[in-house]
Amino acid sequence: MYEYTTRGTCSTKILFDIYEEDGIKRVKNVQFVGGCNGNTKGISKLVEGMRADEVVDRLKGTTCGFKPTSCPDQLARAIEGCL
């Protein structure tokens, strides 16, 4: 399980696993600590089993209001750091 401390978001940490299946790295067990409960649960369910590189491509650069980052962007950065 990886643990990532977020920056600039309401969530404070993201926990997740990356596993390899047929040579493809995938994401599972994503958990946000803090943040908008419904939104972070939704993100976690949507990315479950997705290719890690696809999660990064889709979510990196997502902003939240006037913030230059967001919980999805922070998840992408966390995964990118593991790849």
Phi and psi restraints in degrees (range 20) as a CNS / XPLOR table:
assign (resid 1 and name C) (resid 2 and name N)
       (resid 2 and name CA) (resid 2 and name C) 1.0 -93.2 20.0 2
assign (resid 2 and name N) (resid 2 and name CA)
       (resid 2 and name C) (resid 3 and name N) 1.0 148.4 20.0 2
assign (resid 2 and name C) (resid 3 and name N)
       (resid 3 and name CA) (resid 3 and name C) 1.0 -127.6 20.0 2
assign (resid 3 and name N) (resid 3 and name CA)
       (resid 3 and name C) (resid 4 and name N) 1.0 126.7 20.0 2
assign (resid 3 and name C) (resid 4 and name N)
       (resid 4 and name CA) (resid 4 and name C) 1.0 -124.0 20.0 2
assign (resid 4 and name N) (resid 4 and name CA)
       (resid 4 and name C) (resid 5 and name N) 1.0 128.0 20.0 2
assign (resid 4 and name C) (resid 5 and name N)
       (resid 5 and name CA) (resid 5 and name C) 1.0 -88.1 20.0 2
assign (resid 5 and name N) (resid 5 and name CA)
       (resid 5 and name C) (resid 6 and name N) 1.0 120.0 20.0 2
assign (resid 5 and name C) (resid 6 and name N)
       (resid 6 and name CA) (resid 6 and name C) 1.0 -77.0 20.0 2
assign (resid 6 and name N) (resid 6 and name CA)
       (resid 6 and name C) (resid 7 and name N) 1.0 163.1 20.0 2
assign (resid 6 and name C) (resid 7 and name N)
       (resid 7 and name CA) (resid 7 and name C) 1.0 -134.3 20.0 2
assign (resid 7 and name N) (resid 7 and name CA)
       (resid 7 and name C) (resid 8 and name N) 1.0 127.2 20.0 2
assign (resid 7 and name C) (resid 8 and name N)
       (resid 8 and name CA) (resid 8 and name C) 1.0 81.6 20.0 2
assign (resid 8 and name N) (resid 8 and name CA)
       (resid 8 and name C) (resid 9 and name N) 1.0 16.2 20.0 2
assign (resid 8 and name C) (resid 9 and name N)
       (resid 9 and name CA) (resid 9 and name C) 1.0 -129.9 20.0 2
assign (resid 9 and name N) (resid 9 and name CA)
       (resid 9 and name C) (resid 10 and name N) 1.0 167.5 20.0 2
assign (resid 9 and name C) (resid 10 and name N)
       (resid 10 and name CA) (resid 10 and name C) 1.0 -70.2 20.0 2
assign (resid 10 and name N) (resid 10 and name CA)
       (resid 10 and name C) (resid 11 and name N) 1.0 -33.4 20.0 2
assign (resid 10 and name C) (resid 11 and name N)
       (resid 11 and name CA) (resid 11 and name C) 1.0 -72.2 20.0 2
assign (resid 11 and name N) (resid 11 and name CA)
       (resid 11 and name C) (resid 12 and name N) 1.0 151.1 20.0 2
assign (resid 11 and name C) (resid 12 and name N)
       (resid 12 and name CA) (resid 12 and name C) 1.0 -108.1 20.0 2
assign (resid 12 and name N) (resid 12 and name CA)
       (resid 12 and name C) (resid 13 and name N) 1.0 -24.7 20.0 2
assign (resid 12 and name C) (resid 13 and name N)
       (resid 13 and name CA) (resid 13 and name C) 1.0 -148.9 20.0 2
assign (resid 13 and name N) (resid 13 and name CA)
       (resid 13 and name C) (resid 14 and name N) 1.0 157.0 20.0 2
assign (resid 13 and name C) (resid 14 and name N)
       (resid 14 and name CA) (resid 14 and name C) 1.0 -130.9 20.0 2
assign (resid 14 and name N) (resid 14 and name CA)
       (resid 14 and name C) (resid 15 and name N) 1.0 130.0 20.0 2
assign (resid 14 and name C) (resid 15 and name N)
       (resid 15 and name CA) (resid 15 and name C) 1.0 -112.5 20.0 2
assign (resid 15 and name N) (resid 15 and name CA)
       (resid 15 and name C) (resid 16 and name N) 1.0 138.8 20.0 2
assign (resid 15 and name C) (resid 16 and name N)
       (resid 16 and name CA) (resid 16 and name C) 1.0 -163.8 20.0 2
assign (resid 16 and name N) (resid 16 and name CA)
       (resid 16 and name C) (resid 17 and name N) 1.0 162.6 20.0 2
assign (resid 16 and name C) (resid 17 and name N)
       (resid 17 and name CA) (resid 17 and name C) 1.0 -116.9 20.0 2
assign (resid 17 and name N) (resid 17 and name CA)
       (resid 17 and name C) (resid 18 and name N) 1.0 149.7 20.0 2
assign (resid 17 and name C) (resid 18 and name N)
       (resid 18 and name CA) (resid 18 and name C) 1.0 -123.6 20.0 2
assign (resid 18 and name N) (resid 18 and name CA)
       (resid 18 and name C) (resid 19 and name N) 1.0 128.5 20.0 2
assign (resid 18 and name C) (resid 19 and name N)
       (resid 19 and name CA) (resid 19 and name C) 1.0 -127.6 20.0 2
assign (resid 19 and name N) (resid 19 and name CA)
       (resid 19 and name C) (resid 20 and name N) 1.0 159.8 20.0 2
assign (resid 19 and name C) (resid 20 and name N)
       (resid 20 and name CA) (resid 20 and name C) 1.0 -110.9 20.0 2
assign (resid 20 and name N) (resid 20 and name CA)
       (resid 20 and name C) (resid 21 and name N) 1.0 132.9 20.0 2
assign (resid 20 and name C) (resid 21 and name N)
       (resid 21 and name CA) (resid 21 and name C) 1.0 -135.9 20.0 2
assign (resid 21 and name N) (resid 21 and name CA)
       (resid 21 and name C) (resid 22 and name N) 1.0 118.0 20.0 2
assign (resid 21 and name C) (resid 22 and name N)
       (resid 22 and name CA) (resid 22 and name C) 1.0 54.7 20.0 2
assign (resid 22 and name N) (resid 22 and name CA)
       (resid 22 and name C) (resid 23 and name N) 1.0 38.1 20.0 2
assign (resid 22 and name C) (resid 23 and name N)
       (resid 23 and name CA) (resid 23 and name C) 1.0 79.7 20.0 2
assign (resid 23 and name N) (resid 23 and name CA)
       (resid 23 and name C) (resid 24 and name N) 1.0 5.6 20.0 2
assign (resid 23 and name C) (resid 24 and name N)
       (resid 24 and name CA) (resid 24 and name C) 1.0 -112.9 20.0 2
assign (resid 24 and name N) (resid 24 and name CA)
       (resid 24 and name C) (resid 25 and name N) 1.0 128.2 20.0 2
assign (resid 24 and name C) (resid 25 and name N)
       (resid 25 and name CA) (resid 25 and name C) 1.0 -82.3 20.0 2
assign (resid 25 and name N) (resid 25 and name CA)
       (resid 25 and name C) (resid 26 and name N) 1.0 129.5 20.0 2
assign (resid 25 and name C) (resid 26 and name N)
       (resid 26 and name CA) (resid 26 and name C) 1.0 -127.2 20.0 2
assign (resid 26 and name N) (resid 26 and name CA)
       (resid 26 and name C) (resid 27 and name N) 1.0 159.5 20.0 2
assign (resid 26 and name C) (resid 27 and name N)
       (resid 27 and name CA) (resid 27 and name C) 1.0 -104.4 20.0 2
assign (resid 27 and name N) (resid 27 and name CA)
       (resid 27 and name C) (resid 28 and name N) 1.0 141.1 20.0 2
assign (resid 27 and name C) (resid 28 and name N)
       (resid 28 and name CA) (resid 28 and name C) 1.0 -153.1 20.0 2
assign (resid 28 and name N) (resid 28 and name CA)
       (resid 28 and name C) (resid 29 and name N) 1.0 165.8 20.0 2
assign (resid 28 and name C) (resid 29 and name N)
       (resid 29 and name CA) (resid 29 and name C) 1.0 57.1 20.0 2
assign (resid 29 and name N) (resid 29 and name CA)
       (resid 29 and name C) (resid 30 and name N) 1.0 41.2 20.0 2
assign (resid 29 and name C) (resid 30 and name N)
       (resid 30 and name CA) (resid 30 and name C) 1.0 -74.5 20.0 2
assign (resid 30 and name N) (resid 30 and name CA)
       (resid 30 and name C) (resid 31 and name N) 1.0 128.1 20.0 2
assign (resid 30 and name C) (resid 31 and name N)
       (resid 31 and name CA) (resid 31 and name C) 1.0 -135.0 20.0 2
assign (resid 31 and name N) (resid 31 and name CA)
       (resid 31 and name C) (resid 32 and name N) 1.0 128.6 20.0 2
assign (resid 31 and name C) (resid 32 and name N)
       (resid 32 and name CA) (resid 32 and name C) 1.0 -99.5 20.0 2
assign (resid 32 and name N) (resid 32 and name CA)
       (resid 32 and name C) (resid 33 and name N) 1.0 140.7 20.0 2
assign (resid 32 and name C) (resid 33 and name N)
       (resid 33 and name CA) (resid 33 and name C) 1.0 -102.2 20.0 2
assign (resid 33 and name N) (resid 33 and name CA)
       (resid 33 and name C) (resid 34 and name N) 1.0 113.5 20.0 2
assign (resid 33 and name C) (resid 34 and name N)
       (resid 34 and name CA) (resid 34 and name C) 1.0 83.5 20.0 2
assign (resid 34 and name N) (resid 34 and name CA)
       (resid 34 and name C) (resid 35 and name N) 1.0 -168.0 20.0 2
assign (resid 34 and name C) (resid 35 and name N)
       (resid 35 and name CA) (resid 35 and name C) 1.0 87.0 20.0 2
assign (resid 35 and name N) (resid 35 and name CA)
       (resid 35 and name C) (resid 36 and name N) 1.0 -176.3 20.0 2
assign (resid 35 and name C) (resid 36 and name N)
       (resid 36 and name CA) (resid 36 and name C) 1.0 -76.8 20.0 2
assign (resid 36 and name N) (resid 36 and name CA)
       (resid 36 and name C) (resid 37 and name N) 1.0 107.3 20.0 2
assign (resid 36 and name C) (resid 37 and name N)
       (resid 37 and name CA) (resid 37 and name C) 1.0 -48.9 20.0 2
assign (resid 37 and name N) (resid 37 and name CA)
       (resid 37 and name C) (resid 38 and name N) 1.0 -52.7 20.0 2
assign (resid 37 and name C) (resid 38 and name N)
       (resid 38 and name CA) (resid 38 and name C) 1.0 -65.2 20.0 2
assign (resid 38 and name N) (resid 38 and name CA)
       (resid 38 and name C) (resid 39 and name N) 1.0 -42.0 20.0 2
assign (resid 38 and name C) (resid 39 and name N)
       (resid 39 and name CA) (resid 39 and name C) 1.0 -65.6 20.0 2
assign (resid 39 and name N) (resid 39 and name CA)
       (resid 39 and name C) (resid 40 and name N) 1.0 -44.5 20.0 2
assign (resid 39 and name C) (resid 40 and name N)
       (resid 40 and name CA) (resid 40 and name C) 1.0 -70.2 20.0 2
assign (resid 40 and name N) (resid 40 and name CA)
       (resid 40 and name C) (resid 41 and name N) 1.0 -33.9 20.0 2
assign (resid 40 and name C) (resid 41 and name N)
       (resid 41 and name CA) (resid 41 and name C) 1.0 -65.4 20.0 2
assign (resid 41 and name N) (resid 41 and name CA)
       (resid 41 and name C) (resid 42 and name N) 1.0 -39.6 20.0 2
assign (resid 41 and name C) (resid 42 and name N)
       (resid 42 and name CA) (resid 42 and name C) 1.0 -63.9 20.0 2
assign (resid 42 and name N) (resid 42 and name CA)
       (resid 42 and name C) (resid 43 and name N) 1.0 -44.6 20.0 2
assign (resid 42 and name C) (resid 43 and name N)
       (resid 43 and name CA) (resid 43 and name C) 1.0 -59.8 20.0 2
assign (resid 43 and name N) (resid 43 and name CA)
       (resid 43 and name C) (resid 44 and name N) 1.0 -44.7 20.0 2
assign (resid 43 and name C) (resid 44 and name N)
       (resid 44 and name CA) (resid 44 and name C) 1.0 -58.8 20.0 2
assign (resid 44 and name N) (resid 44 and name CA)
       (resid 44 and name C) (resid 45 and name N) 1.0 -43.8 20.0 2
assign (resid 44 and name C) (resid 45 and name N)
       (resid 45 and name CA) (resid 45 and name C) 1.0 -69.3 20.0 2
assign (resid 45 and name N) (resid 45 and name CA)
       (resid 45 and name C) (resid 46 and name N) 1.0 -38.3 20.0 2
assign (resid 45 and name C) (resid 46 and name N)
       (resid 46 and name CA) (resid 46 and name C) 1.0 -66.0 20.0 2
assign (resid 46 and name N) (resid 46 and name CA)
       (resid 46 and name C) (resid 47 and name N) 1.0 -36.6 20.0 2
assign (resid 46 and name C) (resid 47 and name N)
       (resid 47 and name CA) (resid 47 and name C) 1.0 -89.9 20.0 2
assign (resid 47 and name N) (resid 47 and name CA)
       (resid 47 and name C) (resid 48 and name N) 1.0 -7.3 20.0 2
assign (resid 47 and name C) (resid 48 and name N)
       (resid 48 and name CA) (resid 48 and name C) 1.0 -56.1 20.0 2
assign (resid 48 and name N) (resid 48 and name CA)
       (resid 48 and name C) (resid 49 and name N) 1.0 121.0 20.0 2
assign (resid 48 and name C) (resid 49 and name N)
       (resid 49 and name CA) (resid 49 and name C) 1.0 81.7 20.0 2
assign (resid 49 and name N) (resid 49 and name CA)
       (resid 49 and name C) (resid 50 and name N) 1.0 -3.4 20.0 2
assign (resid 49 and name C) (resid 50 and name N)
       (resid 50 and name CA) (resid 50 and name C) 1.0 -72.2 20.0 2
assign (resid 50 and name N) (resid 50 and name CA)
       (resid 50 and name C) (resid 51 and name N) 1.0 155.3 20.0 2
assign (resid 50 and name C) (resid 51 and name N)
       (resid 51 and name CA) (resid 51 and name C) 1.0 -60.9 20.0 2
assign (resid 51 and name N) (resid 51 and name CA)
       (resid 51 and name C) (resid 52 and name N) 1.0 134.9 20.0 2
assign (resid 51 and name C) (resid 52 and name N)
       (resid 52 and name CA) (resid 52 and name C) 1.0 -60.1 20.0 2
assign (resid 52 and name N) (resid 52 and name CA)
       (resid 52 and name C) (resid 53 and name N) 1.0 -41.4 20.0 2
assign (resid 52 and name C) (resid 53 and name N)
       (resid 53 and name CA) (resid 53 and name C) 1.0 -67.1 20.0 2
assign (resid 53 and name N) (resid 53 and name CA)
       (resid 53 and name C) (resid 54 and name N) 1.0 -31.0 20.0 2
assign (resid 53 and name C) (resid 54 and name N)
       (resid 54 and name CA) (resid 54 and name C) 1.0 -70.6 20.0 2
assign (resid 54 and name N) (resid 54 and name CA)
       (resid 54 and name C) (resid 55 and name N) 1.0 -38.3 20.0 2
assign (resid 54 and name C) (resid 55 and name N)
       (resid 55 and name CA) (resid 55 and name C) 1.0 -59.6 20.0 2
assign (resid 55 and name N) (resid 55 and name CA)
       (resid 55 and name C) (resid 56 and name N) 1.0 -45.8 20.0 2
assign (resid 55 and name C) (resid 56 and name N)
       (resid 56 and name CA) (resid 56 and name C) 1.0 -60.5 20.0 2
assign (resid 56 and name N) (resid 56 and name CA)
       (resid 56 and name C) (resid 57 and name N) 1.0 -48.8 20.0 2
assign (resid 56 and name C) (resid 57 and name N)
       (resid 57 and name CA) (resid 57 and name C) 1.0 -60.0 20.0 2
assign (resid 57 and name N) (resid 57 and name CA)
       (resid 57 and name C) (resid 58 and name N) 1.0 -40.2 20.0 2
assign (resid 57 and name C) (resid 58 and name N)
       (resid 58 and name CA) (resid 58 and name C) 1.0 -78.2 20.0 2
assign (resid 58 and name N) (resid 58 and name CA)
       (resid 58 and name C) (resid 59 and name N) 1.0 -35.8 20.0 2
assign (resid 58 and name C) (resid 59 and name N)
       (resid 59 and name CA) (resid 59 and name C) 1.0 -101.1 20.0 2
assign (resid 59 and name N) (resid 59 and name CA)
       (resid 59 and name C) (resid 60 and name N) 1.0 -23.5 20.0 2
assign (resid 59 and name C) (resid 60 and name N)
       (resid 60 and name CA) (resid 60 and name C) 1.0 -63.1 20.0 2
assign (resid 60 and name N) (resid 60 and name CA)
       (resid 60 and name C) (resid 61 and name N) 1.0 132.5 20.0 2
assign (resid 60 and name C) (resid 61 and name N)
       (resid 61 and name CA) (resid 61 and name C) 1.0 94.7 20.0 2
assign (resid 61 and name N) (resid 61 and name CA)
       (resid 61 and name C) (resid 62 and name N) 1.0 -4.4 20.0 2
assign (resid 61 and name C) (resid 62 and name N)
       (resid 62 and name CA) (resid 62 and name C) 1.0 -67.2 20.0 2
assign (resid 62 and name N) (resid 62 and name CA)
       (resid 62 and name C) (resid 63 and name N) 1.0 132.8 20.0 2
assign (resid 62 and name C) (resid 63 and name N)
       (resid 63 and name CA) (resid 63 and name C) 1.0 -108.1 20.0 2
assign (resid 63 and name N) (resid 63 and name CA)
       (resid 63 and name C) (resid 64 and name N) 1.0 167.9 20.0 2
assign (resid 63 and name C) (resid 64 and name N)
       (resid 64 and name CA) (resid 64 and name C) 1.0 -131.3 20.0 2
assign (resid 64 and name N) (resid 64 and name CA)
       (resid 64 and name C) (resid 65 and name N) 1.0 109.0 20.0 2
assign (resid 64 and name C) (resid 65 and name N)
       (resid 65 and name CA) (resid 65 and name C) 1.0 58.9 20.0 2
assign (resid 65 and name N) (resid 65 and name CA)
       (resid 65 and name C) (resid 66 and name N) 1.0 -126.3 20.0 2
assign (resid 65 and name C) (resid 66 and name N)
       (resid 66 and name CA) (resid 66 and name C) 1.0 -92.0 20.0 2
assign (resid 66 and name N) (resid 66 and name CA)
       (resid 66 and name C) (resid 67 and name N) 1.0 0.3 20.0 2
assign (resid 66 and name C) (resid 67 and name N)
       (resid 67 and name CA) (resid 67 and name C) 1.0 -77.5 20.0 2
assign (resid 67 and name N) (resid 67 and name CA)
       (resid 67 and name C) (resid 68 and name N) 1.0 146.0 20.0 2
assign (resid 67 and name C) (resid 68 and name N)
       (resid 68 and name CA) (resid 68 and name C) 1.0 -79.5 20.0 2
assign (resid 68 and name N) (resid 68 and name CA)
       (resid 68 and name C) (resid 69 and name N) 1.0 1.2 20.0 2
assign (resid 68 and name C) (resid 69 and name N)
       (resid 69 and name CA) (resid 69 and name C) 1.0 -141.3 20.0 2
assign (resid 69 and name N) (resid 69 and name CA)
       (resid 69 and name C) (resid 70 and name N) 1.0 -178.4 20.0 2
assign (resid 69 and name C) (resid 70 and name N)
       (resid 70 and name CA) (resid 70 and name C) 1.0 -160.6 20.0 2
assign (resid 70 and name N) (resid 70 and name CA)
       (resid 70 and name C) (resid 71 and name N) 1.0 173.9 20.0 2
assign (resid 70 and name C) (resid 71 and name N)
       (resid 71 and name CA) (resid 71 and name C) 1.0 -61.4 20.0 2
assign (resid 71 and name N) (resid 71 and name CA)
       (resid 71 and name C) (resid 72 and name N) 1.0 -44.1 20.0 2
assign (resid 71 and name C) (resid 72 and name N)
       (resid 72 and name CA) (resid 72 and name C) 1.0 -61.6 20.0 2
assign (resid 72 and name N) (resid 72 and name CA)
       (resid 72 and name C) (resid 73 and name N) 1.0 -40.5 20.0 2
assign (resid 72 and name C) (resid 73 and name N)
       (resid 73 and name CA) (resid 73 and name C) 1.0 -63.0 20.0 2
assign (resid 73 and name N) (resid 73 and name CA)
       (resid 73 and name C) (resid 74 and name N) 1.0 -41.7 20.0 2
assign (resid 73 and name C) (resid 74 and name N)
       (resid 74 and name CA) (resid 74 and name C) 1.0 -65.0 20.0 2
assign (resid 74 and name N) (resid 74 and name CA)
       (resid 74 and name C) (resid 75 and name N) 1.0 -37.8 20.0 2
assign (resid 74 and name C) (resid 75 and name N)
       (resid 75 and name CA) (resid 75 and name C) 1.0 -61.9 20.0 2
assign (resid 75 and name N) (resid 75 and name CA)
       (resid 75 and name C) (resid 76 and name N) 1.0 -44.2 20.0 2
assign (resid 75 and name C) (resid 76 and name N)
       (resid 76 and name CA) (resid 76 and name C) 1.0 -60.3 20.0 2
assign (resid 76 and name N) (resid 76 and name CA)
       (resid 76 and name C) (resid 77 and name N) 1.0 -43.0 20.0 2
assign (resid 76 and name C) (resid 77 and name N)
       (resid 77 and name CA) (resid 77 and name C) 1.0 -64.5 20.0 2
assign (resid 77 and name N) (resid 77 and name CA)
       (resid 77 and name C) (resid 78 and name N) 1.0 -40.2 20.0 2
assign (resid 77 and name C) (resid 78 and name N)
       (resid 78 and name CA) (resid 78 and name C) 1.0 -63.4 20.0 2
assign (resid 78 and name N) (resid 78 and name CA)
       (resid 78 and name C) (resid 79 and name N) 1.0 -46.1 20.0 2
assign (resid 78 and name C) (resid 79 and name N)
       (resid 79 and name CA) (resid 79 and name C) 1.0 -65.5 20.0 2
assign (resid 79 and name N) (resid 79 and name CA)
       (resid 79 and name C) (resid 80 and name N) 1.0 -43.1 20.0 2
assign (resid 79 and name C) (resid 80 and name N)
       (resid 80 and name CA) (resid 80 and name C) 1.0 -58.0 20.0 2
assign (resid 80 and name N) (resid 80 and name CA)
       (resid 80 and name C) (resid 81 and name N) 1.0 -38.8 20.0 2
assign (resid 80 and name C) (resid 81 and name N)
       (resid 81 and name CA) (resid 81 and name C) 1.0 -65.5 20.0 2
assign (resid 81 and name N) (resid 81 and name CA)
       (resid 81 and name C) (resid 82 and name N) 1.0 -25.5 20.0 2
assign (resid 81 and name C) (resid 82 and name N)
       (resid 82 and name CA) (resid 82 and name C) 1.0 -85.8 20.0 2
assign (resid 82 and name N) (resid 82 and name CA)
       (resid 82 and name C) (resid 83 and name N) 1.0 -21.5 20.0 2
